[in-house]
Amino acid sequence: MRLDRLWQRGRAFLGCDYAILGGAMTWVSERHLVSAISNGGGFGIIASGSMTPDLLSAEITATAALTDRPFGVNLITLHPQLLDLIDVCLDHRVRHIVLAGGLPSGAAIARARGGGAKVMCFAPALVLAKKLVRSGADALIIEGMEAGGHIGPVSTSVLAQEILPAVRDVPVFVAGGIGRGEAILGYLEMGASGCQLGTRFACASESIAHPRFKQAFLRASARDAVPSVQLDPRFPVIPVRALANAATQRFMEMQRSVIERFNRGEIDQKAAQLEIEHFWAGALRRAVIDGDVDNGSIMAGQSVGMVSEEQATAVILRELVDQALTALLAREEAEKERIGAVG
Ligand SMILES: Cc1cc2nc3c(=O)[nH]c(=O)nc-3n(C[C@H](O)[C@H](O)[C@H](O)COP(=O)(O)O)c2cc1C
């Protein structure tokens, strides 16, 4: 395939046909979607979220029963049993472990690599990208603020320009705001080894997300996917991009009331911060699994506007690849014409 020249490094690293990763989405990226992405030629990744080691072990077994293609596991570095979860992956011979949700310790990276897995880490800035490579990361993911879920402050296009030309030692995959193959081609031409998409896969027919969750995605446009707002720097809010709903509104009102109570001396700093942090506890599950799209968190990236129908995962992947190929062909044709005109 003509794209091979561009994403061969990513394909070889992942061991799949297309260097397109299905970004782990807690509650969504379980056995069905993950195996469908891998069976479709991409690279599925299980979202372990807050799973216990036993639950993760069962999920890996179930996924492996649905695909004989490679897939990875995404682990949250803050999980209290992180090292046990790494061991579960190693016991199951999972070859790719993604360490997400904060900078991983050298010990976690070493444990995974020592057991034969390749470690992928999120790099939110160039200095950290270089540090992660020094710490042993086998590949990096750079994810811009257009993405769904927890986000950093910098856009995908800026991270790509800063990091892709400067990090050559390991493959770098680009994520955040990618909805079509032309964008994948663009990042490959900038030096990416592949791309990671989440939002685009959330509504796949194989995704177990509740029909109301999927319906919210199908109706939404880019501007509906907004980051959570922090009202007072004394009470930090981790930015999460999700579709605005009644809960988003209530979160603002709740912060306002907590801050007023704190200012009046009715609660201390710690209690106020906890109240704010607890607001979203269990909210993603409520939206994805229970279909409570008013009170849950409908995490979605800005590419949600490009999700217009429920499609089979294999069709989504094929569509992305075809769009990239068509754009590449058009460029090659234009180049030929230009050279012909000059000659
Ligand atoms: C509903 C949802 C849940 C997510 N959960 C996780 C997660 O548990 N761990 C993680 O590393 N990233 C998570 N992400 C981010 C995705 O893995 C992926 O990097 C991101 O969706 C890519 O950007 P895009 O949404 O613009 O395609 C989540 C994204 C969404 C939309």
The ligand as an SDF file (V2000), in Angstrom:
LIG
                    3D

 31 33  0  0  0  0  0  0  0  0999 V2000
  -15.0330    8.5480   26.4050 C   0  0  0  0  0  0  0  0  0  0  0  0
  -13.5160    8.6600   26.4410 C   0  0  0  0  0  0  0  0  0  0  0  0
  -12.8130    8.0320   27.4520 C   0  0  0  0  0  0  0  0  0  0  0  0
  -11.4040    8.0820   27.4790 C   0  0  0  0  0  0  0  0  0  0  0  0
  -10.7210    7.3860   28.4550 N   0  0  0  0  0  0  0  0  0  0  0  0
   -9.3610    7.3540   28.4240 C   0  0  0  0  0  0  0  0  0  0  0  0
   -8.6280    6.5450   29.3470 C   0  0  0  0  0  0  0  0  0  0  0  0
   -9.2000    5.8580   30.1780 O   0  0  0  0  0  0  0  0  0  0  0  0
   -7.2730    6.5540   29.2640 N   0  0  0  0  0  0  0  0  0  0  0  0
   -6.5990    7.2850   28.3240 C   0  0  0  0  0  0  0  0  0  0  0  0
   -5.3690    7.2550   28.2890 O   0  0  0  0  0  0  0  0  0  0  0  0
   -7.2640    8.0640   27.4280 N   0  0  0  0  0  0  0  0  0  0  0  0
   -8.6290    8.0930   27.4490 C   0  0  0  0  0  0  0  0  0  0  0  0
   -9.2990    8.8080   26.4890 N   0  0  0  0  0  0  0  0  0  0  0  0
   -8.5290    9.4380   25.3870 C   0  0  0  0  0  0  0  0  0  0  0  0
   -8.4360    8.4790   24.1690 C   0  0  0  0  0  0  0  0  0  0  0  0
   -7.6770    7.3380   24.4660 O   0  0  0  0  0  0  0  0  0  0  0  0
   -7.7860    9.1280   22.9480 C   0  0  0  0  0  0  0  0  0  0  0  0
   -6.4380    9.4340   23.1720 O   0  0  0  0  0  0  0  0  0  0  0  0
   -8.5100   10.3890   22.5320 C   0  0  0  0  0  0  0  0  0  0  0  0
   -9.8890   10.1210   22.4700 O   0  0  0  0  0  0  0  0  0  0  0  0
   -7.9900   10.8720   21.1750 C   0  0  0  0  0  0  0  0  0  0  0  0
   -8.5790   12.0570   20.7870 O   0  0  0  0  0  0  0  0  0  0  0  0
   -9.9700   12.1250   19.9580 P   0  0  0  0  0  0  0  0  0  0  0  0
  -11.0360   11.8940   20.9950 O   0  0  0  0  0  0  0  0  0  0  0  0
   -9.9740   13.5100   19.4550 O   0  0  0  0  0  0  0  0  0  0  0  0
   -9.9300   11.0680   18.9170 O   0  0  0  0  0  0  0  0  0  0  0  0
  -10.7100    8.8070   26.4770 C   0  0  0  0  0  0  0  0  0  0  0  0
  -11.4400    9.4730   25.4750 C   0  0  0  0  0  0  0  0  0  0  0  0
  -12.8250    9.4090   25.4410 C   0  0  0  0  0  0  0  0  0  0  0  0
  -13.5680   10.1000   24.3270 C   0  0  0  0  0  0  0  0  0  0  0  0
  1  2  1  0
  2  3  1  0
  2 30  2  0
  3  4  2  0
  4  5  1  0
  4 28  1  0
  5  6  2  0
  6  7  1  0
  6 13  1  0
  7  8  2  0
  7  9  1  0
  9 10  1  0
 10 11  2  0
 10 12  1  0
 12 13  2  0
 13 14  1  0
 14 15  1  0
 14 28  1  0
 15 16  1  0
 16 17  1  0
 16 18  1  0
 18 19  1  0
 18 20  1  0
 20 21  1  0
 20 22  1  0
 22 23  1  0
 23 24  1  0
 24 25  2  0
 24 26  1  0
 24 27  1  0
 28 29  2  0
 29 30  1  0
 30 31  1  0
M  END
$$$$
